[in-house]
């Protein structure tokens, strides 16, 4: 069993929280489930507060008793009548509904440096952390995995077993040639019965138009739409490398070029593309965040959950 306290000492780093550590080094220390717990523990420590808790005065519904629940809120009448242990749940803590939408297409399995995580590995760890954050506060979380088509759908649930279900699904292989981001978003909207959250993680190598249209539809239905654009630093910076053959991992189209000839116009094109995404999604009321695969998991988590802003997930 890996000890939690000396985690940073194991890696020879001065940081004291896992959400601030190098993602590739952190991921190498354990399985997805374990690393996600480290990240969430560090992230919550950094918020200087616990996930929301407490009971307001307006009764909403019952839920099954879980170890650690305050016994004052057990419904003893039901327990005596039917031997069922139910807790009175009040309006303040009524479950939210969230669906995570993960792109598993071929391009997501790329990294520009063997020392970094692939975009898909990074996205899986980030999504596992988001799921754990939400489940810890008893929100219902679901998952849609997709490439050129939807490959896996797990409806939102708040039970303890949902965490294992989600982690197992995140670890399944992907690899379709294309990305139907808009179609996956609409599928997510169909499995959230009331206004909730749809969180998309993709490298967004698609046309912004259909994605923005899907986000507009989901917003019209009352959902918060949160988009995380995962990118490898090499995709943004186009590092020096002499002449080489550059090939699209999805379309397989290749082109031979010298770095010095294309680097500057390439970087301009990337900046314009990022601004186009930010503008298109902002115009329809969706939130957008860029996540680089060499940055600690805590940064995109803060952008995604919007701790102090609109569309906060916690």
C-alpha positions as CSV (number, residue, x, y, z in Angstrom):
1,X,0.0,0.0,0.0
2,X,1.4,3.4,-1.0
3,X,1.5,5.8,2.0
4,X,-0.3,9.1,1.4
5,X,1.7,11.4,3.8
6,X,5.2,11.2,2.2
7,X,3.8,11.4,-1.4
8,X,5.8,14.5,-2.3
9,X,9.0,13.2,-0.6
10,X,8.7,10.1,-2.8
11,X,8.9,12.4,-5.8
12,X,11.5,14.7,-4.5
13,X,9.3,17.7,-4.8
14,X,8.6,20.6,-2.5
15,X,4.8,20.9,-3.2
16,X,2.6,19.5,-0.5
17,X,-0.6,18.8,-2.5
18,X,-1.1,16.2,-5.3
19,X,-3.2,18.6,-7.4
20,X,-0.1,20.8,-7.8
21,X,2.3,18.1,-8.9
22,X,3.6,17.0,-12.3
23,X,0.7,15.0,-13.8
24,X,2.9,12.4,-15.5
25,X,5.0,11.7,-12.4
26,X,1.9,11.6,-10.2
27,X,0.1,9.2,-12.6
28,X,3.1,6.8,-12.5
29,X,2.7,6.3,-8.8
30,X,-0.5,4.4,-8.8
31,X,-3.7,3.4,-10.6
32,X,-6.3,5.9,-11.8
33,X,-8.5,5.4,-8.7
34,X,-5.7,6.0,-6.2
35,X,-4.2,9.0,-8.0
36,X,-7.6,10.6,-8.3
37,X,-8.1,10.4,-4.6
38,X,-4.8,12.1,-4.0
39,X,-5.7,14.9,-6.4
40,X,-9.1,15.5,-4.9
41,X,-7.7,15.5,-1.3
42,X,-5.2,18.1,-2.3
43,X,-7.7,20.2,-4.3
44,X,-10.2,20.3,-1.4
45,X,-7.4,21.3,0.9
46,X,-6.6,24.2,-1.4
47,X,-10.2,25.5,-1.3
48,X,-9.9,26.1,2.4
49,X,-13.4,24.6,2.9
50,X,-15.2,21.3,2.7
51,X,-17.7,20.2,0.1
52,X,-21.1,21.7,1.0
53,X,-22.9,20.1,3.9
54,X,-25.7,20.7,6.3
55,X,-29.5,20.6,6.2
56,X,-31.9,23.5,5.5
57,X,-35.4,23.8,6.8
58,X,-37.3,22.8,3.6
59,X,-37.7,19.0,3.2
60,X,-37.1,17.7,-0.3
61,X,-37.0,13.9,-0.3
62,X,-35.6,10.7,1.3
63,X,-32.4,8.9,0.5
64,X,-30.9,5.8,1.8
65,X,-28.8,6.0,5.0
66,X,-25.0,6.0,4.5
67,X,-22.4,5.4,7.2
68,X,-21.4,8.7,8.7
69,X,-24.8,10.4,8.2
70,X,-26.2,12.4,11.1
71,X,-28.6,10.1,13.0
72,X,-30.7,13.1,13.9
73,X,-32.1,13.1,10.3
74,X,-33.0,9.4,10.2
75,X,-36.7,8.9,9.5
76,X,-37.5,6.8,12.6
77,X,-41.1,6.3,11.6
78,X,-40.2,4.6,8.4
79,X,-37.5,2.6,10.1
80,X,-40.0,1.3,12.7
81,X,-42.7,0.6,10.1
82,X,-40.7,-1.1,7.3
83,X,-37.2,-1.7,8.7
84,X,-35.8,0.7,6.0
85,X,-33.1,3.2,7.0
86,X,-33.8,6.5,5.2
87,X,-32.5,9.9,5.8
88,X,-34.5,13.1,5.4
89,X,-32.9,15.1,2.6
90,X,-33.5,18.8,2.5
91,X,-33.5,21.3,-0.3
92,X,-29.9,22.6,0.3
93,X,-28.3,19.2,-0.3
94,X,-30.6,17.8,-3.0
95,X,-28.4,16.0,-5.5
96,X,-27.2,17.8,-8.6
97,X,-26.9,15.8,-11.8
98,X,-23.7,15.9,-13.9
99,X,-22.7,14.0,-17.0
100,X,-19.0,13.8,-18.1
101,X,-18.5,13.6,-21.8
102,X,-15.1,12.1,-22.8
103,X,-13.5,12.1,-26.2
104,X,-11.5,8.8,-26.8
105,X,-10.7,9.3,-30.5
106,X,-7.3,8.5,-31.9
107,X,-6.0,12.0,-31.7
108,X,-6.6,12.0,-27.9
109,X,-4.0,9.1,-27.6
110,X,-1.2,11.4,-28.8
111,X,1.6,13.0,-26.8
112,X,4.4,15.2,-28.1
113,X,6.9,14.0,-25.5
114,X,7.2,10.5,-24.0
115,X,7.7,12.1,-20.6
116,X,4.2,13.6,-20.7
117,X,0.8,11.9,-20.4
118,X,-1.2,11.4,-23.6
119,X,-4.2,13.8,-23.9
120,X,-6.5,10.8,-23.1
121,X,-4.5,9.8,-20.0
122,X,-4.6,13.3,-18.8
123,X,-8.4,13.6,-19.5
124,X,-9.1,10.3,-17.7
125,X,-7.3,11.4,-14.5
126,X,-9.0,14.8,-14.6
127,X,-12.5,13.3,-15.1
128,X,-12.0,10.7,-12.4
129,X,-11.1,13.5,-10.0
130,X,-14.2,15.5,-11.0
131,X,-16.4,12.4,-10.5
132,X,-15.0,11.8,-7.0
133,X,-15.5,15.5,-6.1
134,X,-19.1,15.3,-7.0
135,X,-19.8,11.9,-5.5
136,X,-18.3,13.0,-2.2
137,X,-20.9,15.7,-2.0
138,X,-23.6,13.1,-3.0
139,X,-24.2,14.6,-6.4
140,X,-25.2,12.1,-9.2
141,X,-22.6,11.6,-11.8
142,X,-22.8,9.9,-15.2
143,X,-20.5,9.3,-18.2
144,X,-20.6,9.4,-22.0
145,X,-17.5,8.0,-23.8
146,X,-17.4,8.7,-27.5
147,X,-15.2,8.9,-30.7
148,X,-17.0,8.8,-34.1
149,X,-20.0,7.5,-32.2
150,X,-21.1,7.1,-28.6
151,X,-19.4,4.0,-27.1
152,X,-20.5,4.0,-23.5
153,X,-23.3,5.6,-21.5
154,X,-23.5,5.4,-17.7
155,X,-26.6,7.3,-16.4
156,X,-26.1,9.6,-13.4
157,X,-26.2,8.0,-10.0
158,X,-25.1,9.1,-6.6
159,X,-24.5,5.6,-5.0
160,X,-21.1,4.6,-3.7
161,X,-20.8,1.9,-6.3
162,X,-21.0,4.5,-9.1
163,X,-17.4,5.5,-8.5
164,X,-16.1,2.0,-9.3
165,X,-18.4,1.9,-12.3
166,X,-17.0,5.2,-13.7
167,X,-13.4,4.4,-13.1
168,X,-13.8,1.0,-14.9
169,X,-15.4,2.8,-17.8
170,X,-12.7,5.5,-18.0
171,X,-10.0,2.8,-18.2
172,X,-11.6,1.1,-21.2
173,X,-9.8,1.4,-24.5
174,X,-10.9,3.9,-27.2
175,X,-9.6,4.8,-30.5
176,X,-12.2,5.6,-33.2
177,X,-10.9,7.7,-36.1
178,X,-13.2,10.8,-35.6
179,X,-14.9,12.8,-32.9
180,X,-18.6,13.5,-32.9
181,X,-18.5,16.0,-30.0
182,X,-21.9,17.5,-30.7
183,X,-23.6,14.1,-30.9
184,X,-22.1,13.0,-27.6
185,X,-23.2,16.3,-25.9
186,X,-26.8,15.7,-27.1
187,X,-26.7,12.1,-25.7
188,X,-25.5,13.5,-22.4
189,X,-28.5,15.9,-22.4
190,X,-30.9,13.1,-22.9
191,X,-29.8,11.3,-19.7
192,X,-30.0,14.3,-17.4
193,X,-33.7,14.5,-16.5
194,X,-33.6,17.9,-14.9
195,X,-31.2,20.9,-15.3
196,X,-27.7,19.9,-14.4
197,X,-24.1,19.9,-15.7
198,X,-22.7,18.6,-18.9
199,X,-18.9,18.6,-18.8
200,X,-17.0,17.9,-22.0
201,X,-13.3,17.0,-22.2
202,X,-11.9,16.8,-25.8
203,X,-9.0,18.0,-27.9
204,X,-11.7,19.7,-30.1
205,X,-10.2,18.8,-33.4
206,X,-13.6,19.5,-35.0
207,X,-15.5,22.5,-36.4
208,X,-16.7,24.8,-33.6
209,X,-20.1,25.3,-35.2
210,X,-21.9,22.0,-34.4
211,X,-20.5,22.0,-30.9
212,X,-21.7,25.5,-30.2
213,X,-25.1,24.6,-31.5
214,X,-25.3,21.6,-29.2
215,X,-24.2,23.8,-26.3
216,X,-26.9,26.3,-27.1
217,X,-29.5,23.6,-27.1
218,X,-28.3,22.3,-23.7
219,X,-28.3,25.8,-22.3
220,X,-31.8,26.3,-23.5
221,X,-32.8,23.2,-21.5
222,X,-31.3,24.7,-18.3
223,X,-28.0,22.8,-18.3
224,X,-24.7,24.3,-17.4
225,X,-22.2,23.4,-20.2
226,X,-18.6,23.2,-19.3
227,X,-15.9,22.5,-22.0
228,X,-12.3,21.6,-21.3
229,X,-10.0,21.8,-24.3
230,X,-7.2,19.4,-23.7
231,X,-3.9,20.2,-25.6
232,X,-0.4,19.0,-25.6
233,X,2.2,21.8,-25.4
234,X,3.7,20.6,-28.7
235,X,0.4,21.3,-30.4
236,X,0.5,24.8,-29.2
237,X,4.2,25.6,-29.6
238,X,5.3,23.5,-32.5
239,X,8.9,22.9,-31.2
240,X,11.9,23.0,-33.4
241,X,12.6,19.7,-35.1
242,X,14.1,20.2,-38.6
243,X,12.2,18.8,-41.6
244,X,9.7,16.1,-40.9
245,X,6.6,14.4,-42.1
246,X,3.6,15.6,-40.1
247,X,0.5,13.4,-40.1
248,X,-3.0,13.8,-38.8
249,X,-3.6,10.8,-36.5
250,X,-7.3,10.7,-37.5
251,X,-7.4,11.4,-41.2
252,X,-3.9,10.0,-41.8
253,X,-3.2,12.9,-44.2
254,X,0.6,13.8,-44.1
255,X,2.6,16.7,-45.2
256,X,6.4,17.2,-45.3
257,X,7.7,20.6,-43.9
258,X,10.6,22.3,-42.2
259,X,9.8,23.6,-38.8
260,X,11.4,27.0,-39.5
261,X,9.1,27.5,-42.5
262,X,5.8,26.8,-40.7
263,X,6.3,27.4,-37.0
264,X,5.4,31.1,-36.8
265,X,2.2,30.9,-39.0
266,X,1.2,27.7,-37.2
267,X,1.4,29.4,-33.8
268,X,-0.7,32.3,-35.1
269,X,-3.3,29.8,-36.5
270,X,-3.5,28.0,-33.1
271,X,-4.0,31.2,-31.2
272,X,-6.8,32.2,-33.6
273,X,-8.4,28.7,-33.3
274,X,-8.4,28.9,-29.5
275,X,-10.0,32.4,-29.6
276,X,-12.6,31.1,-32.0
277,X,-13.5,28.3,-29.6
278,X,-13.6,30.7,-26.6
279,X,-15.8,33.2,-28.5
280,X,-18.2,30.6,-30.0
281,X,-18.8,28.9,-26.7
282,X,-19.0,32.1,-24.7
283,X,-21.6,33.5,-27.1
284,X,-24.0,30.6,-26.3
285,X,-23.4,30.7,-22.6
286,X,-21.0,27.8,-22.2
287,X,-17.9,27.9,-20.1
288,X,-14.5,27.1,-21.8
289,X,-11.2,26.2,-20.3
290,X,-7.9,25.2,-21.8
291,X,-5.9,22.4,-20.1
292,X,-2.3,21.7,-21.1
293,X,-1.1,18.2,-20.4
294,X,2.0,19.4,-18.6
295,X,0.1,21.4,-16.0
296,X,-1.0,20.1,-12.6
297,X,-4.5,18.7,-12.5
298,X,-5.5,21.4,-10.0
299,X,-5.5,24.2,-12.6
300,X,-8.1,22.8,-15.0
301,X,-10.1,21.5,-12.0
302,X,-10.4,25.1,-10.7
303,X,-11.4,26.4,-14.2
304,X,-13.9,23.6,-14.6
305,X,-15.7,23.7,-11.3
306,X,-15.8,27.5,-11.3
307,X,-15.4,27.7,-7.5
308,X,-16.2,31.5,-7.4
309,X,-18.0,31.9,-10.7
310,X,-21.0,31.1,-12.9
311,X,-21.7,27.5,-13.4
312,X,-19.9,26.2,-10.3
313,X,-20.1,22.5,-9.9
314,X,-19.2,22.5,-6.2
